[in-house]
Amino acid sequence: MKTARSTYYAWVAGREARAARRQADEALAHEITVIHLASRRNHGVPRVTAELRRQGWPVNHKRVARVMRARHRREQPAHAAAV
C-alpha cells in the first residue's frame, strides 16, 4: 500500500471517537423515533430538531437529517386538498 504511516496511525487513533459518535447517533436515533412517532410521522427535520433542542439535545439540523435519512424516517406526504 502506498499510504503514509501517519495516515494509518491517525486512523487508528480515531477509532474511539468514531465509536463514541456512532453510539451517540444511536441514542439520538431513538429520541428521533420517539418524537417522529408521537407526531404520527408528520414532523420533518426542522420540527424534530426544534423538539430535540427543547429537550436539551445540542443538535444541528444537518445531523438530525443525516440520522433520519440513515434510519429511513420520513414525514408523511401532505394530502392534496379536495378540489
MOPAC internal coordinates of N, CA, C and O (Angstrom, degrees):
PM7 1SCF
backbone

  N    0.0000 0     0.00 0     0.00 0    0    0    0
  C    1.4451 1     0.00 0     0.00 0    1    0    0
  C    1.5173 1   109.37 1     0.00 0    2    1    0
  O    1.2310 1   121.96 1   -35.29 1    3    2    1
  N    1.2814 1   113.86 1   144.71 1    3    2    1
  C    1.4607 1   118.70 1   178.86 1    5    3    2
  C    1.5261 1   109.20 1  -107.14 1    6    5    3
  O    1.2310 1   121.74 1  -119.62 1    7    6    5
  N    1.3223 1   114.27 1    60.38 1    7    6    5
  C    1.4530 1   121.49 1   178.53 1    9    7    6
  C    1.5218 1   108.16 1  -115.18 1   10    9    7
  O    1.2310 1   121.54 1   -41.39 1   11   10    9
  N    1.2998 1   114.66 1   138.61 1   11   10    9
  C    1.4607 1   118.69 1   179.35 1   13   11   10
  C    1.5279 1   109.84 1   -64.72 1   14   13   11
  O    1.2310 1   120.89 1   -35.72 1   15   14   13
  N    1.2860 1   115.90 1   144.28 1   15   14   13
  C    1.4600 1   121.56 1   179.38 1   17   15   14
  C    1.5291 1   110.51 1   -59.73 1   18   17   15
  O    1.2310 1   120.34 1   142.42 1   19   18   17
  N    1.3234 1   116.95 1   -37.58 1   19   18   17
  C    1.4630 1   120.95 1  -179.14 1   21   19   18
  C    1.5380 1   110.61 1   -65.15 1   22   21   19
  O    1.2310 1   120.01 1   148.21 1   23   22   21
  N    1.3223 1   117.58 1   -31.79 1   23   22   21
  C    1.4625 1   120.96 1   178.01 1   25   23   22
  C    1.5226 1   110.09 1   -65.32 1   26   25   23
  O    1.2310 1   120.27 1   136.91 1   27   26   25
  N    1.3013 1   117.08 1   -43.09 1   27   26   25
  C    1.4581 1   120.84 1   178.43 1   29   27   26
  C    1.5274 1   111.00 1   -61.74 1   30   29   27
  O    1.2310 1   120.44 1   132.88 1   31   30   29
  N    1.3180 1   116.76 1   -47.12 1   31   30   29
  C    1.4592 1   120.13 1  -178.29 1   33   31   30
  C    1.5341 1   111.71 1   -67.45 1   34   33   31
  O    1.2310 1   120.01 1   147.35 1   35   34   33
  N    1.3204 1   117.59 1   -32.65 1   35   34   33
  C    1.4646 1   120.41 1   175.47 1   37   35   34
  C    1.5256 1   110.00 1   -66.24 1   38   37   35
  O    1.2310 1   120.75 1   140.86 1   39   38   37
  N    1.3259 1   116.17 1   -39.14 1   39   38   37
  C    1.4645 1   120.90 1   178.29 1   41   39   38
  C    1.5322 1   110.57 1   -64.82 1   42   41   39
  O    1.2310 1   120.41 1   135.70 1   43   42   41
  N    1.3167 1   116.82 1   -44.30 1   43   42   41
  C    1.4623 1   121.45 1   179.17 1   45   43   42
  C    1.5236 1   109.96 1   -62.99 1   46   45   43
  O    1.2310 1   119.98 1   137.53 1   47   46   45
  N    1.3201 1   117.63 1   -42.47 1   47   46   45
  C    1.4669 1   121.39 1  -178.95 1   49   47   46
  C    1.5311 1   111.36 1   -65.74 1   50   49   47
  O    1.2310 1   119.54 1   154.51 1   51   50   49
  N    1.3146 1   118.48 1   -25.49 1   51   50   49
  C    1.4550 1   121.93 1  -177.92 1   53   51   50
  C    1.5163 1   114.50 1   -86.02 1   54   53   51
  O    1.2310 1   119.64 1   178.03 1   55   54   53
  N    1.3201 1   118.30 1    -1.97 1   55   54   53
  C    1.4701 1   120.79 1  -178.57 1   57   55   54
  C    1.5153 1   112.73 1   -57.98 1   58   57   55
  O    1.2310 1   120.62 1   133.08 1   59   58   57
  N    1.3195 1   116.41 1   -46.92 1   59   58   57
  C    1.4672 1   120.22 1  -178.17 1   61   59   58
  C    1.5262 1   111.07 1   -63.75 1   62   61   59
  O    1.2310 1   120.62 1   139.44 1   63   62   61
  N    1.3158 1   116.41 1   -40.56 1   63   62   61
  C    1.4675 1   120.15 1   179.40 1   65   63   62
  C    1.5264 1   110.50 1   -64.63 1   66   65   63
  O    1.2310 1   120.45 1   138.66 1   67   66   65
  N    1.3247 1   116.75 1   -41.34 1   67   66   65
  C    1.4745 1   119.89 1   179.03 1   69   67   66
  C    1.5216 1   111.01 1   -66.00 1   70   69   67
  O    1.2310 1   120.16 1   141.04 1   71   70   69
  N    1.3228 1   117.30 1   -38.96 1   71   70   69
  C    1.4652 1   121.10 1   178.60 1   73   71   70
  C    1.5271 1   111.01 1   -66.33 1   74   73   71
  O    1.2310 1   120.35 1   139.17 1   75   74   73
  N    1.3175 1   116.94 1   -40.83 1   75   74   73
  C    1.4658 1   120.95 1   178.91 1   77   75   74
  C    1.5235 1   110.53 1   -65.68 1   78   77   75
  O    1.2310 1   120.11 1   138.99 1   79   78   77
  N    1.3299 1   117.40 1   -41.01 1   79   78   77
  C    1.4604 1   121.60 1   178.61 1   81   79   78
  C    1.5208 1   110.57 1   -64.69 1   82   81   79
  O    1.2310 1   120.56 1   139.56 1   83   82   81
  N    1.3254 1   116.54 1   -40.44 1   83   82   81
  C    1.4648 1   120.95 1   179.03 1   85   83   82
  C    1.5302 1   110.58 1   -63.83 1   86   85   83
  O    1.2310 1   120.45 1   138.70 1   87   86   85
  N    1.3312 1   116.74 1   -41.30 1   87   86   85
  C    1.4593 1   121.19 1   178.88 1   89   87   86
  C    1.5274 1   110.74 1   -66.82 1   90   89   87
  O    1.2310 1   119.93 1   139.44 1   91   90   89
  N    1.3284 1   117.74 1   -40.56 1   91   90   89
  C    1.4615 1   121.06 1   177.66 1   93   91   90
  C    1.5204 1   110.98 1   -65.23 1   94   93   91
  O    1.2310 1   120.36 1   142.22 1   95   94   93
  N    1.3282 1   116.91 1   -37.78 1   95   94   93
  C    1.4666 1   120.34 1   177.71 1   97   95   94
  C    1.5223 1   111.52 1   -66.20 1   98   97   95
  O    1.2310 1   120.15 1   146.20 1   99   98   97
  N    1.3301 1   117.31 1   -33.80 1   99   98   97
  C    1.4664 1   120.16 1   177.13 1  101   99   98
  C    1.5261 1   110.78 1   -65.66 1  102  101   99
  O    1.2310 1   120.49 1   136.88 1  103  102  101
  N    1.3352 1   116.67 1   -43.12 1  103  102  101
  C    1.4634 1   120.54 1   177.97 1  105  103  102
  C    1.5218 1   110.16 1   -64.53 1  106  105  103
  O    1.2310 1   120.49 1   139.02 1  107  106  105
  N    1.3278 1   116.66 1   -40.98 1  107  106  105
  C    1.4562 1   121.11 1   178.21 1  109  107  106
  C    1.5241 1   110.56 1   -65.17 1  110  109  107
  O    1.2310 1   120.13 1   140.20 1  111  110  109
  N    1.3201 1   117.37 1   -39.80 1  111  110  109
  C    1.4570 1   121.25 1   179.35 1  113  111  110
  C    1.5230 1   110.84 1   -61.72 1  114  113  111
  O    1.2310 1   120.42 1   142.38 1  115  114  113
  N    1.3318 1   116.80 1   -37.62 1  115  114  113
  C    1.4617 1   119.93 1   177.61 1  117  115  114
  C    1.5293 1   110.51 1   -63.30 1  118  117  115
  O    1.2310 1   120.28 1   133.73 1  119  118  117
  N    1.3273 1   117.08 1   -46.27 1  119  118  117
  C    1.4638 1   120.98 1   179.19 1  121  119  118
  C    1.5275 1   111.19 1   -63.68 1  122  121  119
  O    1.2310 1   120.38 1   140.51 1  123  122  121
  N    1.3275 1   116.88 1   -39.49 1  123  122  121
  C    1.4630 1   120.72 1   178.10 1  125  123  122
  C    1.5211 1   109.79 1   -62.52 1  126  125  123
  O    1.2310 1   120.10 1   137.71 1  127  126  125
  N    1.3181 1   117.41 1   -42.29 1  127  126  125
  C    1.4595 1   121.31 1   179.46 1  129  127  126
  C    1.5193 1   110.73 1   -62.09 1  130  129  127
  O    1.2310 1   120.18 1   136.74 1  131  130  129
  N    1.3156 1   117.27 1   -43.26 1  131  130  129
  C    1.4704 1   120.99 1   178.99 1  133  131  130
  C    1.5228 1   110.22 1   -60.65 1  134  133  131
  O    1.2310 1   120.09 1   131.92 1  135  134  133
  N    1.3229 1   117.43 1   -48.08 1  135  134  133
  C    1.4659 1   121.48 1  -179.55 1  137  135  134
  C    1.5254 1   110.36 1   -65.05 1  138  137  135
  O    1.2310 1   120.73 1   137.17 1  139  138  137
  N    1.3169 1   116.22 1   -42.83 1  139  138  137
  C    1.4583 1   121.64 1  -177.49 1  141  139  138
  C    1.5292 1   111.03 1   -63.16 1  142  141  139
  O    1.2310 1   119.96 1   135.92 1  143  142  141
  N    1.3162 1   117.68 1   -44.08 1  143  142  141
  C    1.4597 1   121.06 1   179.90 1  145  143  142
  C    1.5263 1   111.40 1   -72.14 1  146  145  143
  O    1.2310 1   120.03 1   145.99 1  147  146  145
  N    1.3313 1   117.55 1   -34.01 1  147  146  145
  C    1.4633 1   120.28 1   178.04 1  149  147  146
  C    1.5280 1   111.11 1   -64.94 1  150  149  147
  O    1.2310 1   120.51 1   152.40 1  151  150  149
  N    1.3160 1   116.63 1   -27.60 1  151  150  149
  C    1.4651 1   120.50 1   178.75 1  153  151  150
  C    1.5220 1   111.52 1   -89.68 1  154  153  151
  O    1.2310 1   120.66 1  -168.87 1  155  154  153
  N    1.3324 1   116.35 1    11.13 1  155  154  153
  C    1.4717 1   122.72 1  -176.27 1  157  155  154
  C    1.5261 1   110.65 1    56.39 1  158  157  155
  O    1.2310 1   121.32 1  -141.17 1  159  158  157
  N    1.3144 1   115.08 1    38.83 1  159  158  157
  C    1.4597 1   124.18 1   176.85 1  161  159  158
  C    1.5276 1   113.32 1    62.68 1  162  161  159
  O    1.2310 1   120.42 1  -151.63 1  163  162  161
  N    1.3207 1   116.81 1    28.37 1  163  162  161
  C    1.4559 1   120.61 1   179.99 1  165  163  162
  C    1.5213 1   113.32 1   -96.76 1  166  165  163
  O    1.2310 1   119.96 1   153.12 1  167  166  165
  N    1.3235 1   117.68 1   -26.88 1  167  166  165
  C    1.4627 1   120.28 1  -176.71 1  169  167  166
  C    1.5179 1   110.85 1   -78.37 1  170  169  167
  O    1.2310 1   121.65 1   -45.41 1  171  170  169
  N    1.3142 1   114.45 1   134.59 1  171  170  169
  C    1.4500 1   121.06 1   174.99 1  173  171  170
  C    1.5167 1   110.01 1   -99.09 1  174  173  171
  O    1.2310 1   121.11 1    18.27 1  175  174  173
  N    1.3059 1   115.49 1  -161.73 1  175  174  173
  C    1.4588 1   121.58 1  -175.54 1  177  175  174
  C    1.5379 1   112.66 1   -59.74 1  178  177  175
  O    1.2310 1   118.65 1   132.61 1  179  178  177
  N    1.3396 1   120.19 1   -47.39 1  179  178  177
  C    1.4675 1   118.28 1  -177.18 1  181  179  178
  C    1.5289 1   113.51 1   -61.41 1  182  181  179
  O    1.2310 1   120.00 1   135.90 1  183  182  181
  N    1.3140 1   117.60 1   -44.10 1  183  182  181
  C    1.4642 1   120.27 1  -178.45 1  185  183  182
  C    1.5251 1   111.88 1   -71.72 1  186  185  183
  O    1.2310 1   120.45 1   142.24 1  187  186  185
  N    1.3131 1   116.74 1   -37.76 1  187  186  185
  C    1.4679 1   119.64 1   177.51 1  189  187  186
  C    1.5237 1   109.58 1   -65.16 1  190  189  187
  O    1.2310 1   120.38 1   138.50 1  191  190  189
  N    1.3333 1   116.88 1   -41.50 1  191  190  189
  C    1.4649 1   120.81 1   177.84 1  193  191  190
  C    1.5241 1   110.57 1   -61.40 1  194  193  191
  O    1.2310 1   120.32 1   135.48 1  195  194  193
  N    1.3178 1   116.99 1   -44.52 1  195  194  193
  C    1.4648 1   120.83 1   179.58 1  197  195  194
  C    1.5283 1   110.97 1   -61.69 1  198  197  195
  O    1.2310 1   120.45 1   137.62 1  199  198  197
  N    1.3270 1   116.75 1   -42.38 1  199  198  197
  C    1.4684 1   120.18 1   179.93 1  201  199  198
  C    1.5263 1   110.94 1   -66.67 1  202  201  199
  O    1.2310 1   120.06 1   139.58 1  203  202  201
  N    1.3200 1   117.50 1   -40.42 1  203  202  201
  C    1.4666 1   120.59 1   177.73 1  205  203  202
  C    1.5278 1   110.79 1   -62.24 1  206  205  203
  O    1.2310 1   120.45 1   139.40 1  207  206  205
  N    1.3233 1   116.74 1   -40.60 1  207  206  205
  C    1.4633 1   120.04 1   178.72 1  209  207  206
  C    1.5183 1   110.73 1   -65.78 1  210  209  207
  O    1.2310 1   120.15 1   142.17 1  211  210  209
  N    1.3402 1   117.31 1   -37.83 1  211  210  209
  C    1.4675 1   120.19 1   176.93 1  213  211  210
  C    1.5294 1   110.65 1   -63.20 1  214  213  211
  O    1.2310 1   120.47 1   148.72 1  215  214  213
  N    1.3291 1   116.71 1   -31.28 1  215  214  213
  C    1.4623 1   121.23 1   179.83 1  217  215  214
  C    1.5284 1   112.20 1   -83.51 1  218  217  215
  O    1.2310 1   120.16 1   176.62 1  219  218  217
  N    1.3275 1   117.30 1    -3.38 1  219  218  217
  C    1.4603 1   120.11 1   176.13 1  221  219  218
  C    1.5179 1   115.33 1    99.48 1  222  221  219
  O    1.2310 1   119.43 1  -173.15 1  223  222  221
  N    1.3155 1   118.69 1     6.85 1  223  222  221
  C    1.4631 1   121.51 1   177.36 1  225  223  222
  C    1.5274 1   108.83 1   -81.60 1  226  225  223
  O    1.2310 1   119.09 1   -55.45 1  227  226  225
  N    1.3229 1   119.33 1   124.55 1  227  226  225
  C    1.4695 1   120.64 1   177.05 1  229  227  226
  C    1.5290 1   110.39 1   -83.70 1  230  229  227
  O    1.2310 1   120.47 1   -96.59 1  231  230  229
  N    1.3275 1   116.70 1    83.41 1  231  230  229
  C    1.4633 1   120.47 1  -174.92 1  233  231  230
  C    1.5188 1   111.47 1  -119.74 1  234  233  231
  O    1.2310 1   121.54 1   -22.33 1  235  234  233
  N    1.2963 1   114.67 1   157.67 1  235  234  233
  C    1.4452 1   124.36 1   176.64 1  237  235  234
  C    1.5258 1   107.22 1  -108.03 1  238  237  235
  O    1.2310 1   119.94 1   -29.86 1  239  238  237
  N    1.3193 1   117.72 1   150.14 1  239  238  237
  C    1.4636 1   119.85 1  -179.01 1  241  239  238
  C    1.5279 1   111.89 1   -62.75 1  242  241  239
  O    1.2310 1   120.31 1   150.97 1  243  242  241
  N    1.3279 1   117.01 1   -29.03 1  243  242  241
  C    1.4612 1   119.28 1   179.43 1  245  243  242
  C    1.5285 1   111.58 1   -69.33 1  246  245  243
  O    1.2310 1   120.58 1   143.46 1  247  246  245
  N    1.3203 1   116.49 1   -36.54 1  247  246  245
  C    1.4671 1   119.60 1   177.76 1  249  247  246
  C    1.5247 1   110.39 1   -68.80 1  250  249  247
  O    1.2310 1   120.37 1   137.93 1  251  250  249
  N    1.3319 1   116.89 1   -42.07 1  251  250  249
  C    1.4563 1   120.75 1   178.11 1  253  251  250
  C    1.5221 1   109.54 1   -61.59 1  254  253  251
  O    1.2310 1   120.16 1   136.95 1  255  254  253
  N    1.3174 1   117.30 1   -43.05 1  255  254  253
  C    1.4696 1   121.00 1   179.34 1  257  255  254
  C    1.5291 1   110.61 1   -62.09 1  258  257  255
  O    1.2310 1   120.42 1   138.41 1  259  258  257
  N    1.3234 1   116.80 1   -41.59 1  259  258  257
  C    1.4688 1   120.25 1  -179.67 1  261  259  258
  C    1.5175 1   111.04 1   -64.38 1  262  261  259
  O    1.2310 1   120.54 1   135.70 1  263  262  261
  N    1.3321 1   116.57 1   -44.30 1  263  262  261
  C    1.4645 1   120.16 1  -179.43 1  265  263  262
  C    1.5293 1   110.16 1   -67.14 1  266  265  263
  O    1.2310 1   120.24 1   137.53 1  267  266  265
  N    1.3269 1   117.15 1   -42.47 1  267  266  265
  C    1.4662 1   119.79 1   179.40 1  269  267  266
  C    1.5245 1   110.68 1   -64.51 1  270  269  267
  O    1.2310 1   120.41 1   139.18 1  271  270  269
  N    1.3158 1   116.83 1   -40.82 1  271  270  269
  C    1.4649 1   120.56 1   179.45 1  273  271  270
  C    1.5282 1   110.57 1   -64.59 1  274  273  271
  O    1.2310 1   120.69 1   139.61 1  275  274  273
  N    1.3253 1   116.28 1   -40.39 1  275  274  273
  C    1.4644 1   120.02 1   179.78 1  277  275  274
  C    1.5186 1   111.87 1   -67.21 1  278  277  275
  O    1.2310 1   120.25 1   150.09 1  279  278  277
  N    1.3365 1   117.13 1   -29.91 1  279  278  277
  C    1.4664 1   121.15 1  -178.99 1  281  279  278
  C    1.5208 1   112.10 1   -99.31 1  282  281  279
  O    1.2310 1   119.73 1  -175.15 1  283  282  281
  N    1.3247 1   118.12 1     4.85 1  283  282  281
  C    1.4709 1   123.90 1   177.96 1  285  283  282
  C    1.5194 1   112.46 1    60.48 1  286  285  283
  O    1.2310 1   120.26 1  -140.99 1  287  286  285
  N    1.3121 1   117.10 1    39.01 1  287  286  285
  C    1.4603 1   120.90 1   176.87 1  289  287  286
  C    1.5223 1   107.71 1   -93.73 1  290  289  287
  O    1.2310 1   120.66 1   -63.48 1  291  290  289
  N    1.3004 1   116.35 1   116.52 1  291  290  289
  C    1.4627 1   120.64 1  -179.60 1  293  291  290
  C    1.5082 1   109.55 1  -130.31 1  294  293  291
  O    1.2310 1   120.88 1   -30.76 1  295  294  293
  N    1.3244 1   115.92 1   149.24 1  295  294  293
  C    1.4386 1   118.85 1   177.01 1  297  295  294
  C    1.5240 1   109.27 1   -75.35 1  298  297  295
  O    1.2310 1   120.64 1   -22.09 1  299  298  297
  N    1.3170 1   116.38 1   157.91 1  299  298  297
  C    1.4604 1   121.32 1   178.18 1  301  299  298
  C    1.5237 1   108.26 1   -69.25 1  302  301  299
  O    1.2310 1   119.44 1   -39.61 1  303  302  301
  N    1.3224 1   118.67 1   140.39 1  303  302  301
  C    1.4606 1   119.79 1   177.45 1  305  303  302
  C    1.5286 1   109.81 1   -66.38 1  306  305  303
  O    1.2310 1   121.28 1   -34.37 1  307  306  305
  N    1.3095 1   115.16 1   145.63 1  307  306  305
  C    1.4591 1   119.79 1   178.85 1  309  307  306
  C    1.5270 1   109.11 1   -67.42 1  310  309  307
  O    1.2310 1   121.03 1   -39.27 1  311  310  309
  N    1.3222 1   115.64 1   140.73 1  311  310  309
  C    1.4648 1   119.45 1   179.45 1  313  311  310
  C    1.5207 1   109.11 1   -79.18 1  314  313  311
  O    1.2310 1   121.33 1   -35.51 1  315  314  313
  N    1.2997 1   115.05 1   144.49 1  315  314  313
  C    1.4626 1   120.10 1   177.97 1  317  315  314
  C    1.5181 1   108.86 1   -70.64 1  318  317  315
  O    1.2310 1   120.99 1   -40.71 1  319  318  317
  N    1.3033 1   115.72 1   139.29 1  319  318  317
  C    1.4623 1   119.82 1   179.71 1  321  319  318
  C    1.5315 1   109.00 1   -70.05 1  322  321  319
  O    1.2310 1   121.16 1   -38.78 1  323  322  321
  N    1.3176 1   115.39 1   141.22 1  323  322  321
  C    1.4634 1   120.27 1   178.80 1  325  323  322
  C    1.5167 1   108.78 1   -69.73 1  326  325  323
  O    1.2310 1   121.14 1   -49.54 1  327  326  325
  N    1.3036 1   115.42 1   130.46 1  327  326  325
  C    1.4699 1   120.14 1  -178.17 1  329  327  326
  C    1.4905 1   110.39 1  -104.04 1  330  329  327
  O    1.2310 1   120.10 1   180.00 1  331  330  329

